[in-house]
Amino acid sequence: MTDAGTSEPASVPSSEYAGVPDGFQRLWTPHRMAYIQAGADAMRAACPFCAAPGKTDADGLIVHRGKSAYVLLNLFPYNSGHLLVCPYRHVATYDLATTEETQEIAELTQTAMRVLRAVSRCDGFNIGMNQGAVAGAGVDEHLHQHVVPRWASDANFFPIIARTKALPQLLGDVRETLAAAWPAY
C-alpha cells in the first residue's frame, strides 16, 4: 500500500495495529534480557570481569585484549560504545594495581578514545572509575575504567524523566565495529 501519487509506503496509524492502542511509544532494549534472566544476584555470584576473558571476544563483548588489561563493552551502557578498561587480575582499587596495569589501562583508554572518535564521531567523553559500592561501582571488587562517548545531541529528557536510555545499535554490532577499527597493539 502506498500514498496516492507517490512510491512511498503509506503511513498506518498505530491504532490500526493489533492490540489495545495507548499513548506510549515503545523503546526496545533486547540486550537487557541477559540481566533480567540472570537476576540481580548473578553479578555478585561471579565476577563478570574475571569471566569475560575466558569467553570468545563476541560472547565476552571484548573489543581488544592487551597484556595486563583488556577492553570490553559495558553490558548496560549509558551510550552506544560505552567501554570498560579492566585489568585481567582481580584487584579492587586503583592503588592496588601494578605500574604495568595502570600504564596499560591509561594507554588502552587513550586508544579507546581515538577509536570511538573515529568510528562514532562523538563530541566528547566521560571517563572515570567508581571504586567501592559507596562510590557507585556496580562491580566493586574488580577495577574498571569507564570510557563513555558523548554527543552534543545525546542530552535529552529520557534519562531524567523516563529513566530510559535510547541506544541505536545492538551491542554485538558495536563490538564488531570497534574491534575492526582497533589498531594493532
Secondary structure as GFF3:
##gff-version 3
##sequence-region A 1 185
A	DSSP	three_ten_helix	14	16	.	.	.	ID=ss1
A	DSSP	three_ten_helix	30	32	.	.	.	ID=ss2
A	DSSP	alpha_helix	33	38	.	.	.	ID=ss3
A	DSSP	alpha_helix	42	45	.	.	.	ID=ss4
A	DSSP	alpha_helix	48	51	.	.	.	ID=ss5
A	DSSP	three_ten_helix	52	54	.	.	.	ID=ss6
A	DSSP	alpha_helix	57	60	.	.	.	ID=ss7
A	DSSP	beta_strand	62	65	.	.	.	ID=ss8
A	DSSP	beta_strand	69	73	.	.	.	ID=ss9
A	DSSP	beta_strand	83	87	.	.	.	ID=ss10
A	DSSP	three_ten_helix	94	96	.	.	.	ID=ss11
A	DSSP	alpha_helix	99	120	.	.	.	ID=ss12
A	DSSP	beta_strand	124	128	.	.	.	ID=ss13
A	DSSP	three_ten_helix	133	135	.	.	.	ID=ss14
A	DSSP	beta_strand	145	150	.	.	.	ID=ss15
A	DSSP	pi_helix	158	162	.	.	.	ID=ss16
A	DSSP	alpha_helix	171	181	.	.	.	ID=ss17
###
